[in-house]
């Protein structure tokens, strides 16, 4: 019996030690994820975050992942979110991603969503996707009725009327719909205005310049943008990840993984979208 008790005690010790070993190994397992897996984890977490701001930022950076079914699915799900800004950001990214499978969902938003700003976002997305149905909401803003003769839904008319009579509200809507020239799509109007009002105007100028260079085919510009990934200003880092995603050169993919651990969530989310997009391009070229 003493020998049996000793054996049982040893077994318990080994079992507990083994369990602790598994727990201690968990972080290293997570850190062993590929950059692509980490990127999707960041985006999925952002889409499900309790913070409205993080959800909106996540929806905005999805526009950097065109033609990706998983990204489209995240945005389509967000069209049902209770928050107006989240729905609007999701609609805009669906248009920018260029996936026409989202057209029925966007038409449903125009027909049923009571928020005028969300209807406008869905309308812009439909126009980007080549569906002329999107023009109806803009027509209704001016005439008060759709081309079909139907009125706008619920409070859409009231809200759009308030937007038209409120310059600040119009500025916010224009910013969110990408009508203004902004450094990159992941920041909110409030953050942008705060930076504009501060004494440090240089980050905006540099970030805006990086956005322009996103379309410059000169490889020297790409090297310059890669260098900006480590800039001390988070706005510039985020703009650089945004620009590299839009350039579509998968060769810079190894340079992007550091952004997945950036201290600023705006940078982290933008880097994650860039990693997913360029990883897709890399696989297609294999």
N, C-alpha and C positions, 0 to 999 in steps of 0.2 A: 504493500500500500504506500509506504513512504516513497518508494521508487516511482510509483504511478503519479503521486502528487507532484513530485519533482519534474517529471516529464511534462505534465499538464502545464505547470508554471513556466517551463522553458518555452513550450509551444505558444503560450499567451504572449510572452516577451517578444518572441520572433515575429508573431502576427502583428503586434502593435508596432514593432520596429519597421516591418514591411509596409504597413499602412502609412506611417510617417514618411517613409522613403518615397511612396507614391505621391504624397502631398507635396513634398519638397521638390519632386521632379516636375510637377505641373507647370510652374512658371517657365522652366527651360523648354518644356514641350511647346508652350504657347509662343515663346520667343523663337522657336525653330520653324514657325510658320514661314511660308514663302512670302515675299513682298506682295504678291497678288492676293494671297489669302488674307494677309494683314489689311490690305486696302479694302477688301470687301467687308471685313469685320468692322472697320472704321465707318464705312458708309452705312452698313446695316444698323450699327449702334446709333449713328446720327439720325437715321430715319425714324428710329423708335424711341429716341430720347425724350424725356419729359419736358426738356427745355424747348419752347417754341422756336427760339432763335437758332438752336442747333438743327432743328428739323428744317427750318427755312434755308439755312446755309447748305444743308445736305441736298435739298431739292435743287438749289441753284447750281451746285457743282456737277450734278448729273448731266447737265448740258454738255459737259466735256467728254461724255461717253456716247457718241452717236452710234446708232444701230446695234445697241446691246440689249438683248431681251430682258436680262436681269435688272438693268437700270430702268428700263421702261416699266417693268413690273413694280419696282419701288415707287416710281412716280405715279403710276396709275392708282396704286393703293392710297397714296397721299391725297388724291383727288376727293376722297371721302372723309378727309380729316375735318375735325370740328373747327379748326382755326382757319380764318380767311386767308392769311398770308401764306400758310403752308399750302393750301389748295392752289392759290395763285402761282406760287413759285413752281409747284409741280406741273401745272398746265404749261407754263412758259418753257420749262425744260423739255417737256414732251414734244413741243414744236421744234426746239433747237436740236433734239436728237434725231429728227427726221424719220421716225418710224411711223408709217401710215396706219399701222394696226391700232394706233391710239385714237384715230379719228372718231369712231363711234362713241368712245368715252368722252371726248372733248365736246362733241355735239350734245351729249347728255348734260354736260355741265352748263352749256349755254341755255339749254331748255329748262333746266330744273334748279340751278343754283340761284339763290335769292340775292347774292352779293354781286353788285355791278362790277366791282374791280376784278372778281374771279371770272365773270363772264367775258370781260374784256381780254383777260389773259388767255382764256380758252380760244377766243376769237382770233387773237394774234397767232396762236399756235396753229390753228386750222389754216390760216393764210400761209404760214411757213410750210405747211404740209401740202399745199396746193389745192386746198378745198375752199371753194368760193363761199361756202356757207358762213365762213368767218366774217365776211364783210357785213353781214346783216346787223350785228351788234353795233358796229361803228356807224352804219346807216341810221340805226335807231337812236343813237346818241344825238344825231342832228334832227331827225324828223319826229322822234317820239314813238314811232312804230317800226316794226320790221318790214322788209320788202313784201313779205307775205300778207301784211296787214295786221298781224298779231301784235299785241303789245308786249312789253318786256315782263318778265316774271316777278311776282312779289314786290320786293323793295328795290329791284334793280333800277327802275325809273327814278325813284326818290334818291337813291344813293348816287347815281350818275349825275343827277341834277346838282347834288351837293358838291360833287367833285368839280363840276364845271364852274361853280361859283366860289370855289375855295382854292386859291393859288397854291397853298402849302400842300393840300391834299393832292392836287394835280401833279405837283413836283414829285411827291412820294410815288404816285402811280407811274409817272413817266420813268422814274429811276428804276422801279421794280420791273417794268416791262422792257428795260434796256434801251429806252429811247435816248437817254443821255450818253455822253462819252465818259464812261467810268473805267477805272483801272482794270477791274476784273469782276466777275459775276458773283463772287461768294460773300461780299460784304453788304451790310445793311445800309440803308440811307442814313440812319442815325450815326453809324460809325464814320461814314464818308463825310458827313457834315461836321462831325467833331474834329476830324483830321483837317478839314478845310479851314476851320475856325482857329486851329492852333497855329503857333508860330512856325511849326515844322512843315512847311509846304513842300520841301524837296522830295519827300517820299512819294507824294502824289504825282509830281512831274516825272520822276524816274519810273514809277510803276506804269504810268500812262505810256511812256516811251517804250517800255518793255512790251506792252500790249501791241503797239504799232509794229515793233520788230518781229512779232510772232509770224507775220506774213512776209518778212524779208527772206528771200532764198539764200542770201549770202551766209556761208557757214561761219563766218566770223561773228555774225550776229548771234547765231546759236551758241557759240562759245561764251559770248558775253552774257547771254541769258542764264546759262548753266552756272556761271560765276555768281550771278545774282541770287542763286538758291541759298547761299550762305550769308546774305546781307544781314546786317544787324536789325534792319527795319522789317517787321513782319509783313507789312503791306507789300513791300518789294519782293519778299520771298514768295508770297502767295501769287503775286502777279507773274513771277517767273515760272512757277509750276503750271499756272494757267496757260501761259504762252507756249511752253514746251508741249503741253497736251495738244494745243491747236496746231502746232507745227507738224505733229504726227511722225516724228523721227524716232523710231524705236531704239536707235543706237544710244540714246541718252538714258534709257531705262535704268541702268545701274546707278546713275547719279540721283535718282529720285527717292530711293528707299529712306534716306535720312529724314525726309519730310514727313514720313509716317509716324515719327516720334517727336515732331516739332511741338514746342510748348504752347503755341497758339492753335486753337481748334480750327480757325479759318484756314491756316496753312495746312494743317493735317488733313482736313477734308479735301482741299484742292489737290494736294499731293496724291491722296488716295484715288481720286477720279483720274488723275493723270496716269498713275500706275496701271489702273484697269484698262484705260484706253490704249496706251502704248503696248501693254502686254498682248492685247487682242491683235494689234497690228503686227507685232512680232510673230505670233503664231500663224497668222495668215501668210506671212512671207516665207515661212519655213518650207 
